[in-house]
Amino acid sequence: MLLNLNIIDLAVVDALDLDLEPGMSVLTGETGAGKSILLTALGLALGDRADSGYVRPNSKRAEVNLEFDLGKAPLVKQWLEEQELDDDGQCLVRRTVSDDGRSKAYINNRPVNLQTLQALSRQLVEIHGQHAHLTLLDSEEQRRLLDGFAGNQALLDSLNNCYQSWKQAHKELHQLLKAGSDQAEREELLRYQLDELQQLDLENFDYQALADEHNKLANLGKILGVGQQQLDILYDNDQQSIADMLGHVIHAIGELGQYAGELNGVAELLSDAEIQIGEATQQLRRFLENQEADPQQLTLLENQIGVIQSLSRKHKTTPEELPALAEQFAKELDNLSHSSERIESLNADCELQLAQYRKLAAELSASRRKAGAELQQRISDTIKELGMPHGEFLVNISTPENAEPQRNGLDNIEFLVSTNPGLPAKPLAKVASGGELSRISLAIQVTTSTDKTTPTMIFDEVDSGIGGGIAEIVGQKLRRLSVNRQVLCVTHLPQVASQAHQHLFVAKNQKAAVTSSTVRRLSDEERVDEVARMLGGVTITENTLAHAREMLASGNATDD
């Protein structure tokens, strides 16, 4: 679970260090106080896209730090060990954003990329936003929720691996069959192109070595002329060679060493230099003596390079990639030459993969139908509790016959709902009332969350559009959900806030030159005042305070 949230210079938050506890925590405050920025901070730390606009004015960077307790998250511990990011069982997440928009991420003080951070985050925190009902209208999201409820991930992985193998074999088979009509022409062209390339002696092909040798032979006159000049300067000029002058210098410095012993070191260094110059001169002389102009070799190289460059232009590639191109042509030619055998092999492979896929797809459909029956009953019961006494939720699963394989199985999954007796069930997108859709969405989220292992769940104003006794039921369900995990809920409803184990209050400070938001944990008496404020009214009366105390007492009694 999330133990601590630390924020520095993020938007309206100057500095915040917030300790969190197990159970259900609510976050309340006036509209515009900054509740959303805390969720923004959490999202940023967990891998959301960074933006320079997050950095507080006059600051160089924003920083968010999260500390998690992994006591009840053995799978996360295992994942950290596999990624070599474990550190004595602790889990520290850090994200920084600089004022130029660049961001950095760390896990246990080790830098990681965004994909790694997101992979960890999915196992630690699940966020349900206030517009979750819009996401639920997507058929893929409905499929994901059902498979998650059914625990189908391992089966899905096997099916999708099988689908990928079938798809690859099917694609190659289709290409071979399509190429059959003009196979002879293609074979002839490939043989011609391959013969052209094989003239390059591909086994010993080294274009760079050819270019280097050509460059050397083409400039051999300059090499010999300049080289001989330098040889004269170094050694062969009896009048003024470097070797001769250096010998005089060494002798002179050696004599001075009789008077100044510290010059002996200089003389030794000069002697070493004399030896180095002598060796360099010998190497240069041997090199020049071994060079011989070879016009025929130069012409041969020019012809070879010309052919190579011509083929490169023809095939729109670089000289260095010509051997790989020849290998590609040879492979294609071999496939065409043995296409009948390959087609037979691919046919058998496709049939095998298809049979395995349909077997796995049937298992997946059976699992979905079994889980769907349980899920629709649970959600139907929940939406009845949420003020829709005639509400019925249905998980409609249809499987077309003889459909081609596709990712995630053959089933079409659609969530349907009927809100009034006698009326047929309709897709979620066609539910007329926004308030009803919000309740159905909340019922789905709460129901599908009960079987998840994510240690921390965050609900951002998912209770919008409801009130009264229904709001109290929502609060009770969120509190029950927090028995085995940590629940953090942003709410405007006193009925939900009164159910929390911990109450956090967000306030905006406008006294300073730059607006800032603060968060603090409320005491029991302060909770009474805040719940009374949430109940409404210009003036907080004794009756309002008494009502607030009653609601809080009722919330504490929920666990009894």
N, C-alpha and C positions, 0 to 999 in steps of 0.2 A: 504494500500500500504506500501511498504518498505521505512521507513524514514531514517534509519541509519544502516550502516554496519561497525562493529568494529572488527578488527582482531589483535591478539597479538601472535607473535612468531609462525606463521604458514608457514612452508616451506620457500619460499624466501621473505615473508612479515615479517618485524620486528615489525612494528606497523602501523596500518592504521585506520583512523576514517573518514568514507565517508558518507556525507549526500546526499540523493537522493531525487528527486522531482517527481511530477506527469508528465504524458506525456511520451515521448520517450527519452530514454537515450542510447547513444552508447558508447562502450568501444573499443578504438583502441590503437595501438602501434606496434612497430616492432615485427616481429616473435621472440618468445622466451622471450619477455619482462615480461611475467607473467600474461597475461590476463586470462589464464585458471585457475590459482590459486584462482582468485576471485570466479569463479564458483565452484571450489572445496570447498572453504570456505562456500559458500551458501549451497551447497549440504550437507556438513558436519553438518552445523547448523540445517538443515531441516531433518536430520535423516539418512544420508548415513553412510555406515560402516566406523568405525574409524580405524586408523592405526598409529602406533608409528612413521612411516616415515613422517607423517605430521608435527611433532614437529621440529621446527627450531634447527639447530645444537647449542649445548651448552645451550639449554633451557630445563627446567623441564616439561613444558607443553605448548600446544597451546590452544588458546581460540578464539571463534567466538561469537559475540553478534549481535543480530538483533532486531531492534525496528520497530514495525508496527503501522500504523494508521488504526483503525477499523471503521472510520467514515462511510464508504460505504460497510461495511461487517457485517450486522446485524446477519447473520447466524453464523459467527465466534464468535461474542459476546455471542450468545445464547449457543454455544457449550462450551465456556469457563465457563459460569455460570453453565451448567449442570455438568461439570467436577470439579466444585469448584476451578477453576484456574483463575477466573476473578479478576481484580484489578483496579477498577475505570475506566474501559474502555480501559486500556492500554494493550499492548501485547509485552512482552519482551521475547525473546528466547535466551538461552545461551547454548553452548556446549563446553566442555573442553576435551582435549585428553592429557594424561600424557605420558612421555617418555617410559613407560612400556606397552603402548597400551590400557590401560583402559580409558574409557570415561564416562562422566557424562552429563546429559541433564537437563535443567531447563526451566520452563515456568512461567513467572512472579515471578521469584526467588524461585519457588517451585520445588524440584526434581521430575522428571517424568521418566518413562521408555521409551525405544525407540519407542515402538508401539504407545504410547500416543503422542509423539513428531511427528511421521510420520502422525498420524491422523489429527493433527492440520496443519501440513505443506501442506497437500494435498488441504486444503481449502484456503491457503494463496498464494502459489507460484506454478506456472506450468512452468517446464523447458523443452524446446525443444532443443535437442542436435543436433550437426552437423551430426550425423549418424542416425537421426530420420527416414530417408527413409528406413533404414534396418528394423527398428521395424515395419514400415507400411506394410512390406511384410507378416507379421504374420496375419493369418485369425482372430484370437481372438482380435488382436488390431483393425482390421477393424470393427469387430462387436462392439467393445467398442466405437469407434469413432461414428459409426452410431447411437447407442443407446444414446450416449451423446448428439448428435445433435438433436435427436428426443425427448429428455427429457423423456426417458423411465424408469428411475431408480425406481420409485415407482411401476410401472407395473412389472419390473424385480424382485423386492423384493417379491411381491405377488406370482409370478410364481415360483420362486425358493423355497419359503416356501412350496408351494403346492407340488413341485417336491420332496422335502425332505420327506414330509409326505407320499407321494405315494411310494417312494423308500423304506422307512422303513417297511411299510405294505407289500409291494411286496416281500421284502427279507424274512420276517417272514413267509409269505404264501408259498414261494418257499421251505423254510426249512421244514415246516410241511408236504408239499406234498412229498418231497424227503424222509422224515423219515417214510412215511406211509408204505413202503415195509417191513421194519424191526422194525415196531413199537412194536410188541409184545415182541420181544427179548429185546428191549430197556426198555420197561416198567418193565419187570421182573428184569433186572439188576438194574434199579433205585430203585425198591422196596427193593431189597436185600441190596443195599448200604445205603438206607435211614434207614432201620431197624437196621443196624449196628451202625449208627451214633446216632439214637434215644435212644440206650442203655446208652448213656452218660448222660441222664437226661439234655437235652440241654436247657431247660427252666431255670435251675439253674446252668448251666455250667460256671465254673470259674477256668480255668486251673491254673492260677497263685496262686489262693488261695489254691488249692490242692497241688501244688508244695511247697508252703510255709509251709503248715501243715505237709507235709511229711518230709520236711527238719528239722522241729522242733522236731518231734517225733524221727527221726533217730538220732538226736544229743542230746536227752533228758538227757542221762547219763552225757555228758560233761556239759550241761547247769546246772544240779543240783550240780555237783561236784564243778565247778568253782564258781557258784553262792554262795554256802555255804561257800567256802573259803573267798569270798569277804565280806560276811555277818560277818564272824568272825573278819576279819580285821577292818570292819567298827564299830562293836558294841559288839560282843559277847566275844571277848578276854578280860578278866578282866585285864590282865597284860599290854597289849600294844595295845588296840583298838584305832582307830582314834578318836572316840567320847571321850574316856577317856583322851587321850593326848591333844585334843583340849580344853577340860574342864580345864586342868591345865594351858594351855597357856592363856585362857581367864582370869582365876583368877590372874595369874601373871601380865598380861598387865593391868588389872583393878587396882591392887595395885600401879603400876607405874603411873597410871593416877592421883594419889594424888599429884605427884610431877611434872608431865608434862601433863597438861590438853589436849594438842593436841593428846595424845594417846587414849583419850576416843573414838574418831571416829574409831580408829583401833579396839578397844574392841567391839564396836557396830557391825562392819563388821564381826568380828569373831563370835559374838553371832548369827548373821543372818546365817552364814555358819553352825553353830551347829544345828540350826533349820532345815536347808535344808538337812543336813546329816541325821538327825533323820527321816525326812519324806521319804527320799530315802531308808533308811534302812527298814522302815515299808513296803513300796511298794515292795521291793525286797523280804522280808520275806513272805508277802502274796502270791507273785507270786510263790515262791519255794514251799510253803505249798500246793498250789492248783495244782501242777504238779504231774501227775501220769503216769507211764509207761503203755502203752496199746499196746501190741504186735499184738493183733488182728486188731486194727485200722491201725497200721503201715502196716501190710500185705495187708489189704484192699486197702489202699492208693497206695501201690506199684503195686497192680494188676490193679487199675484204671489207674494210670499213664502209665503202660505198654501197656494197651489197647489203650489209647489215642495216645501214640507215635507210636504204630503200625499202627493205622489208618492214622496218619499224613504222615508216610512214604508211605503207600499204595496210598494215594491220592496226594502225593507230595505237601503238604501244611504244614503250621504251626499249632500247637495245637489250638492256639487262633482263627484260621480261620475256624475250623471245623463247628461251628454253621452256619456260612454264607454259607458253602458248602452244608450243609443239607438243608438250605432254598432254595438254587439253585436247588438241586435235587427235592425237593418237588414241586417247581414251574414248572420245566420241566415235572415232572410226571403228575401234574394237567393239563398242556397244552396237554400232550399226551392223557390223559384220556378224555379230552373234545376237542380233536383235530377236530372232525367233526363240532362241534359248532363254534370252533375258525376259522376253515377254511371258514365256511359260512360267519362269521362276517368279516374276512379279505377280502374275495372276494367282499363283499358289500362295504367295505371301499376303496378297490383299485378302484372299478368302480366309486365310488363317487369322489375320488381324481383325477382319470384319466379324468373324464368328466370336472371337474373344471380346470384341467391343460390345456386340449385342448381348452377350452373356453378362458383362459388367453393367451395361445399361439397364438390363432387366432387374438385376440386383438393386441398382440405384433407384429405379422406379418403385420397386416393392418397398424399399426403405422410406422413400419419400411419402408413399401413400399411407404407410403405417404411422409415420411421424405427423403427416398432415392431418390425419383424423384426430390425433391427440392435441395438436396445436390449435386446430379450429375450435375444439371444445373448450380448451383453456381460455382462448381469446374471447370466445362467445360469453363465457362466464364472467370474464373481466369487464367487457363492455356493458354487460347488464348491471354490474356493480357501479359502473361509471355513469349511471343515469340514462341508459338506453335499454329499458326493460324488455323490449321486443327485438333487440339487436341479435342478429345471427351472423357469425363470421364463417366463411367457407374457404377452404384451400382447394382450388380446382386444378386437377392434374390430368392432362390429356397427352396421349402418346400416339403420334401418327404412325400408321403402318408403313413398313418398308422405307422409312425415311433414311437418308444418307447420314452417316456419322457426323457429329458436330461436337464442339467442346461442351463439357458439362452435361452430356446426355441428350436423350431424345425428347424429354418431357417439355411440354409447355405448361408453365406454372403461373397461375393468376389468383390473386387474393380478391374474393368477392365479399360483399356485405349486404345484408337486408336490414333496414332500420325500422320497418313497420310490418306488422303481420299481414299476410296475404299478398305482399309484393315480392316479386322475384329478386333474387340476389343480383347485384350489379358490381362491376369493377370499382375499385376504390376511387378511381379518377372521376367516376360519375356520381359520387356521393354529393348531394346538393349542399348540405350544411357544412360550413368551415369548422364550426364547433364540434360537429359529429366526427369529422375527419380527424380533428386534433385528439379527440378521446380515443378513437380507434387506433390512431398512431401510437398514443401513449400505452394503450393496452398491448399492442404488438411489441413495443420496446421492452416493457416490463416483463411480459411473458417470455420473450425470447432471451432475456438477460438472465433468467434464473438458473439456466444450465451452463452458463459461461464461466470460464476460469479467470477472466480478467480481474485482477485484484482491486482496481479502482474504476468507478463509473461516474461520469459527470453528466448531469442533466441541465441543459441551459434553457430555462423558461419553457419546458415542454408542457407545462400545465396551463399555458395561455389559452384563453377561450373557455375556461371552466370556472366554477366558483361554488359557493355554498357547501352543502354536504358532500358533493362529488369531489370537491377539492380536498376535503378531509380524508376521503377514501384514497385519493391519489397519494397524499402524504403518508398514510398508513402503509400503502404498498411499497413506497420508496423506503420507508423505515424497515419493513420486513426484508426488503431486498438487501439492506445493509447488514443483515445478521452475519453473512459469510463473506462480505466484501465491504470496501469503503465506498460510500456514495456521497458525492458533492452535488448540491442542487442550487441553482440560481432561481429565485422565485420572487413574485410580488404578492403571493397569497399567504395570509396569516395562517390559514388552515394547514398549509404545507410546512411553513416555518415552525409551527408549534410542535411538529412531530420530530424535529431534529434532536440529535444528541449534542450537537455543537452548533452555536449560532455565531456567524461572522457578519460584521456590519461594515459596509463600505460608505465612506463619507468623503465629500469633496472639500478641499481647503482652498479658498479663494483669497486668503489674506496676503499670500505671497505674490510677488510680481508674476510668477508663472503658476497656473492652476496645478494642483496635485491632489491625488486621491490616497486615502489611507484605509487600512483594514485592521480591525481589532476584534478580538473575541469578547462577546457580551457576557456579563455576569447574569445570574438568575434574575435579579431585579431589573437589570437593563433589558433583558429579554422581554420582560413584561411590558416595558415602555415601548419597545420596538414593535411587538405584536399589536399593541394598542394603536400605534401610529398606522400600522398596516390595515387595521380594521376600518380606519377612515374617520372623517369628521374634523372640522376645524378645531374644535375644543375636545381635548381628551378628558372625559369625565370619569368619575369613580366607577360608574357602570361599565364603561369601556375597559378600564383597568381590571375590573373584576372578571369581565368576559375573557380578557387576555390571560389572566391567571387560570381560569377554568380550562381554556384551550391547552395551555401548557401542561396542566396537571393531567388532562386527558391524553396528551401525547406521551407523557412519561409512563402512563398506565398501559400503553399499547403492547409493551413487551410482556406484561404480566399474564 
